[in-house]
Amino acid sequence: MYAISLGDDGAELCPLEVWHAEEVLASVDRGREFIGRHVGLADVVTDLDSARAWVKGYADRRAVDGGALHGIRLDGTLVGALLFRVWDTPSGVCEAGCWLEPAAAGRGLVTRGMRVLLDWAFEERGMHRVEWRVSTANQPSINVARRLGMTREGVLRENYPHHGERTSTEIWSVLAPEWRTARSGDAQHTR
């Protein structure tokens, strides 16, 4: 299996396949309450069969160029994932997302991993727009969107029923030209 280093702290980005279902379940179990505060994954992945089904759903999406799932590992242990929940090659638009265990939060893992995936989406796959949808109450994920140079486009008010309450979703995005300009500026600042 291949992995892409995300820095000197032992963090790596790698594909997640159906045979990783036990690791996915273990990671969700370790962070179930934390993960479930803002996203429904903790309600979907509840046992090994549901973990397999969830990962297989992304394998099926990948097979038809409709999505992808990438694990974040820290010192070899799966601690979260980055995903392209929606991938529409003809329109050049996709939606990225993430989940992370609480023990791995605050280390910049999502931001570092998403930079790799955004480079890939824009430069290798020719996407034009990457969206990031996030609960208005999920400040850490909003901060990731900001660090990635995304623009807040608006709020879908009370659009998502979650744990018996209606929650609102912020929509953030970055366009390929914006990403390239920002990355060009990053490269100039490191010289």
LINKAUR-V144835 format. One record per backbone hydrogen bond with DSSP energy under -1.0 kcal/mol. NH is the residue of the N-H (numbers start at 1). CO is the residue of the C=O. If there is no record, write none. Layout:
BEGIN
NH_CO ; NH_CO
END
This chain:
BEGIN
4_13 ; 6_11 ; 12_73 ; 13_4 ; 14_71 ; 16_69 ; 20_17 ; 21_18 ; 24_20 ; 25_21 ; 26_22 ; 27_23 ; 28_24 ; 29_25 ; 30_26 ; 31_27 ; 35_31 ; 36_32 ; 39_35 ; 43_40 ; 44_40 ; 45_41 ; 46_44 ; 51_47 ; 52_48 ; 53_49 ; 54_50 ; 55_51 ; 56_52 ; 57_53 ; 58_54 ; 59_55 ; 60_56 ; 61_57 ; 62_58 ; 63_59 ; 64_60 ; 65_62 ; 66_61 ; 68_84 ; 70_82 ; 71_14 ; 72_80 ; 73_12 ; 74_77 ; 75_10 ; 77_74 ; 79_72 ; 81_99 ; 82_70 ; 83_97 ; 84_68 ; 85_95 ; 86_95 ; 88_93 ; 92_88 ; 93_88 ; 94_129 ; 95_86 ; 96_131 ; 97_83 ; 99_81 ; 101_79 ; 104_101 ; 112_108 ; 113_109 ; 114_110 ; 115_111 ; 116_112 ; 117_113 ; 118_114 ; 119_115 ; 120_116 ; 121_117 ; 122_118 ; 123_119 ; 124_120 ; 125_120 ; 127_121 ; 128_92 ; 129_92 ; 130_174 ; 131_94 ; 132_172 ; 134_170 ; 136_168 ; 138_135 ; 139_137 ; 142_138 ; 143_139 ; 144_140 ; 145_141 ; 146_142 ; 147_143 ; 148_144 ; 149_146 ; 150_145 ; 151_173 ; 153_171 ; 154_171 ; 156_169 ; 160_167 ; 162_165 ; 165_162 ; 167_160 ; 169_156 ; 170_134 ; 171_154 ; 172_132 ; 173_151 ; 174_130 ; 176_128 ; 179_175 ; 180_176 ; 181_177 ; 182_178 ; 183_179 ; 184_180 ; 185_181 ; 186_182 ; 187_183 ; 188_184 ; 189_185
END
